[in-house]
Amino acid sequence: MTALPELSGKVALVTGASRGIGYGVAEALVARGDRVVITGRGEDALKEAVEQLGAERAVYVAGKAHDEAHQAIAVERAMEAFGRVDYLVNNAGTNPVFGPLADLDLNVARKVFETNVISALGFAQKTWHAWQKDNGGAIVNIASVAGIAPSPFIAAYGVSKAAMINLTQQMAHEFAPKVRVNAIAPAVVKTKFAQALYEGREAEAAASYPLGRLGVPSDIGGAAAFLTSDQSDWVTGQTLVVDGGIFLNAGVG
């Protein structure tokens, strides 16, 4: 990034943000003047992300999203570095298995829920108590279209994202009026995380989208920037579908 904008005075914590959607969100927030704390498992990737975002605007905390100690450290780091944490974007997620529910290892299912749902609640609790309870703010949960309709072979992931959507509604009700809580449900976005869904057949995969392409991280970054802005000040408990129009094909033979 060449020219950094004037500081907005706002601070965001973005989980799973060393690359992909999380990085796209962090980049969008920094581009409008926010400062960010990013988390992820790989320290080297996080260091590189901070260098790209600007060391004066971003810091990182390495760790596993489902680890409560890591959650606490990340929120503490935001408070120590910037004195506040206005926005939380829960993006950290995992999808370690492909296959039918009938054969799903229940320990794998537990891991999916721990990372995709329980960690989001943990980060929200800690952010709420550290800053948002008294000062307000916004939370954005990155869900998925797989949480809205059945998705063959990624059912465990889809069920966890459906839980994320309901968690969004529950928190929106409970945290109001201080904090707005919304979700984003992307379709396939071109990231390493989703690579198995389009690798080697991107043109074929994109052909089913009315807008003619797969998503890119900046598509989700823009949506997150909106949901953490004053322009969405009367929006809470909602799930914004960002899918290139793929749901328009529902019911078409």
C-alpha positions as CSV (number, residue, x, y, z in Angstrom):
1,M,0.0,0.0,0.0
2,T,1.5,3.3,-1.1
3,A,-0.5,6.1,0.4
4,L,-2.2,5.5,3.7
5,P,-5.4,7.4,4.5
6,E,-5.9,9.6,7.5
7,L,-6.6,7.5,10.6
8,S,-10.3,7.0,11.4
9,G,-9.7,6.5,15.1
10,K,-11.3,3.0,14.9
11,V,-9.7,-0.3,15.5
12,A,-10.7,-3.8,14.2
13,L,-9.7,-7.3,15.3
14,V,-9.9,-9.7,12.3
15,T,-9.3,-13.4,12.9
16,G,-7.8,-15.7,10.3
17,A,-6.4,-12.7,8.4
18,S,-2.9,-13.7,7.2
19,R,-4.3,-14.3,3.8
20,G,-7.6,-14.9,1.8
21,I,-10.9,-13.4,3.0
22,G,-9.5,-12.3,6.3
23,Y,-6.7,-10.4,4.7
24,G,-9.1,-8.9,2.2
25,V,-11.2,-7.6,5.1
26,A,-8.2,-6.2,6.9
27,E,-7.0,-4.5,3.7
28,A,-10.4,-2.9,3.2
29,L,-10.5,-1.6,6.8
30,V,-6.9,-0.2,6.6
31,A,-7.7,1.4,3.3
32,R,-10.4,3.5,4.9
33,G,-8.2,4.5,7.9
34,D,-8.8,1.9,10.5
35,R,-6.1,0.2,12.4
36,V,-6.2,-3.6,12.7
37,V,-5.1,-6.5,14.8
38,I,-4.9,-9.7,12.7
39,T,-4.7,-13.3,13.9
40,G,-3.8,-16.6,12.3
41,R,-1.8,-19.7,12.9
42,G,1.3,-19.0,10.8
43,E,3.6,-16.3,12.2
44,D,5.6,-15.9,9.0
45,A,2.4,-15.3,7.0
46,L,1.1,-12.8,9.6
47,K,4.4,-10.9,9.5
48,E,4.2,-10.6,5.8
49,A,0.6,-9.5,6.0
50,V,1.5,-6.7,8.5
51,E,4.3,-5.5,6.2
52,Q,1.8,-5.2,3.3
53,L,-0.8,-3.5,5.5
54,G,1.7,-1.1,7.1
55,A,3.3,-1.7,10.4
56,E,2.0,1.6,11.8
57,R,-1.6,0.4,11.0
58,A,-1.5,-3.3,11.8
59,V,-0.2,-5.7,14.4
60,Y,-0.6,-9.5,14.6
61,V,-1.1,-12.2,17.1
62,A,-0.3,-15.8,16.2
63,G,-2.3,-18.7,17.6
64,K,-5.2,-21.1,17.1
65,A,-8.6,-19.5,17.0
66,H,-10.3,-22.1,19.3
67,D,-7.7,-21.5,22.0
68,E,-9.3,-19.3,24.7
69,A,-5.9,-18.1,25.8
70,H,-5.1,-17.0,22.3
71,Q,-8.5,-15.2,22.1
72,A,-7.7,-13.3,25.3
73,I,-4.2,-12.4,24.2
74,A,-5.5,-11.1,20.8
75,V,-8.0,-8.8,22.5
76,E,-5.4,-7.7,25.1
77,R,-3.0,-6.9,22.2
78,A,-5.6,-4.7,20.6
79,M,-6.1,-2.8,23.8
80,E,-2.4,-2.4,24.5
81,A,-1.5,-1.4,20.9
82,F,-4.4,0.9,20.1
83,G,-6.5,1.4,23.2
84,R,-9.7,0.1,21.8
85,V,-11.4,-2.6,19.7
86,D,-14.4,-1.2,17.9
87,Y,-14.9,-4.0,15.4
88,L,-14.6,-7.7,15.5
89,V,-14.6,-9.8,12.2
90,N,-14.8,-13.5,12.9
91,N,-13.3,-15.0,9.8
92,A,-11.2,-17.9,11.2
93,G,-12.5,-21.2,10.0
94,T,-11.7,-24.8,9.0
95,N,-13.1,-27.4,6.7
96,P,-10.8,-30.5,7.1
97,V,-13.2,-33.1,5.6
98,F,-15.1,-33.8,2.4
99,G,-17.8,-36.4,2.4
100,P,-21.3,-37.4,3.5
101,L,-22.5,-36.9,7.0
102,A,-23.3,-40.6,7.3
103,D,-19.5,-41.4,7.4
104,L,-18.4,-38.2,9.2
105,D,-15.9,-38.8,12.1
106,L,-17.6,-37.1,15.0
107,N,-14.2,-35.8,16.4
108,V,-13.8,-34.0,13.1
109,A,-17.3,-32.5,13.5
110,R,-16.3,-31.3,16.9
111,K,-13.2,-29.7,15.5
112,V,-15.2,-27.9,12.8
113,F,-17.6,-26.5,15.4
114,E,-14.8,-25.5,17.8
115,T,-13.1,-23.5,15.2
116,N,-16.0,-22.1,13.1
117,V,-18.6,-21.4,15.9
118,I,-17.3,-21.6,19.4
119,S,-14.2,-19.5,18.6
120,A,-16.4,-16.8,17.2
121,L,-18.4,-16.7,20.4
122,G,-15.2,-16.6,22.5
123,F,-13.8,-13.7,20.5
124,A,-17.1,-11.9,20.8
125,Q,-17.3,-12.4,24.5
126,K,-13.8,-11.1,25.1
127,T,-14.3,-8.1,22.8
128,W,-17.6,-7.3,24.4
129,H,-16.1,-7.2,27.9
130,A,-12.9,-5.4,26.9
131,W,-14.5,-2.5,25.0
132,Q,-17.8,-2.9,23.2
133,K,-20.0,-3.3,26.2
134,D,-19.3,0.3,27.3
135,N,-18.3,1.9,24.0
136,G,-20.3,0.2,21.3
137,G,-19.1,-1.2,17.9
138,A,-19.9,-3.9,15.4
139,I,-19.3,-7.6,14.9
140,V,-19.2,-9.3,11.5
141,N,-19.3,-13.1,11.3
142,I,-18.1,-14.7,8.1
143,A,-20.6,-17.4,7.3
144,S,-21.2,-19.1,4.0
145,V,-23.9,-19.9,1.4
146,A,-23.3,-23.4,2.6
147,G,-25.0,-22.4,5.8
148,I,-28.2,-21.3,3.9
149,A,-28.7,-24.3,1.6
150,P,-27.3,-27.9,1.5
151,S,-23.9,-28.2,0.1
152,P,-22.9,-31.8,-1.0
153,F,-19.6,-33.1,0.5
154,I,-19.0,-30.1,2.8
155,A,-22.0,-30.8,5.0
156,A,-20.2,-30.4,8.4
157,Y,-18.8,-27.0,7.3
158,G,-22.3,-26.0,6.1
159,V,-24.0,-27.0,9.4
160,S,-21.4,-25.0,11.3
161,K,-22.0,-22.0,9.1
162,A,-25.8,-22.3,9.7
163,A,-25.0,-22.2,13.4
164,M,-22.9,-19.1,12.8
165,I,-25.8,-17.4,11.2
166,N,-28.0,-18.2,14.1
167,L,-25.3,-17.1,16.5
168,T,-25.3,-13.8,14.6
169,Q,-29.0,-13.3,15.3
170,Q,-28.7,-14.3,18.9
171,M,-25.8,-11.9,19.6
172,A,-27.5,-9.1,17.6
173,H,-30.5,-9.4,19.9
174,E,-28.4,-9.7,23.1
175,F,-25.8,-7.0,22.3
176,A,-28.2,-4.4,21.1
177,P,-28.3,-1.4,21.2
178,K,-24.6,-1.0,21.9
179,V,-23.3,-3.4,19.3
180,R,-24.5,-4.3,15.8
181,V,-23.9,-7.9,14.8
182,N,-24.2,-9.1,11.2
183,A,-22.9,-11.9,9.0
184,I,-21.7,-12.3,5.4
185,A,-22.4,-15.4,3.5
186,P,-20.0,-15.8,0.5
187,A,-20.2,-18.3,-2.3
188,V,-16.9,-19.6,-3.6
189,V,-14.1,-17.0,-3.2
190,K,-10.7,-17.6,-4.8
191,T,-8.5,-18.4,-1.8
192,K,-6.3,-21.2,-0.8
193,F,-9.0,-22.3,1.7
194,A,-11.5,-22.9,-1.1
195,Q,-9.0,-24.0,-3.8
196,A,-10.3,-27.6,-3.9
197,L,-13.7,-26.3,-5.1
198,Y,-12.3,-24.7,-8.3
199,E,-8.7,-25.7,-8.9
200,G,-8.2,-26.9,-12.5
201,R,-11.7,-26.0,-13.5
202,E,-12.2,-22.3,-12.6
203,A,-13.9,-21.4,-15.9
204,E,-16.3,-24.3,-15.5
205,A,-17.0,-23.3,-11.8
206,A,-17.5,-19.6,-12.7
207,A,-19.8,-20.4,-15.6
208,S,-22.7,-21.2,-13.2
209,Y,-22.5,-17.7,-11.6
210,P,-24.7,-15.1,-13.3
211,L,-22.0,-12.5,-12.8
212,G,-19.6,-14.8,-14.6
213,R,-16.8,-15.1,-12.1
214,L,-15.8,-16.4,-8.7
215,G,-15.5,-14.1,-5.8
216,V,-12.2,-12.5,-4.7
217,P,-11.3,-11.4,-1.1
218,S,-11.9,-7.8,-1.8
219,D,-15.5,-8.6,-2.6
220,I,-15.9,-9.7,1.0
221,G,-13.7,-6.9,2.3
222,G,-16.0,-4.3,0.8
223,A,-19.0,-6.0,2.4
224,A,-17.3,-6.1,5.8
225,A,-16.4,-2.4,5.5
226,F,-20.0,-1.6,4.8
227,L,-21.3,-3.6,7.8
228,T,-18.8,-1.8,10.1
229,S,-19.6,1.6,8.8
230,D,-22.1,4.3,9.7
231,Q,-23.9,3.5,6.4
232,S,-25.1,0.3,8.0
233,D,-26.0,1.9,11.4
234,W,-29.6,0.6,11.3
235,V,-28.7,-2.9,10.2
236,T,-28.3,-5.7,12.7
237,G,-28.9,-9.5,12.9
238,Q,-28.8,-9.8,9.1
239,T,-26.9,-12.1,6.8
240,L,-25.6,-10.4,3.6
241,V,-25.3,-13.0,0.8
242,V,-22.3,-12.1,-1.4
243,D,-22.5,-14.8,-4.1
244,G,-22.1,-13.5,-7.6
245,G,-25.8,-14.3,-8.1
246,I,-25.4,-18.1,-7.7
247,F,-28.6,-18.4,-5.7
248,L,-30.5,-17.0,-8.7
249,N,-30.1,-20.4,-10.3
250,A,-32.0,-22.1,-7.5
251,G,-34.8,-24.3,-9.0
252,V,-33.5,-23.9,-12.6
253,G,-33.2,-27.3,-14.2
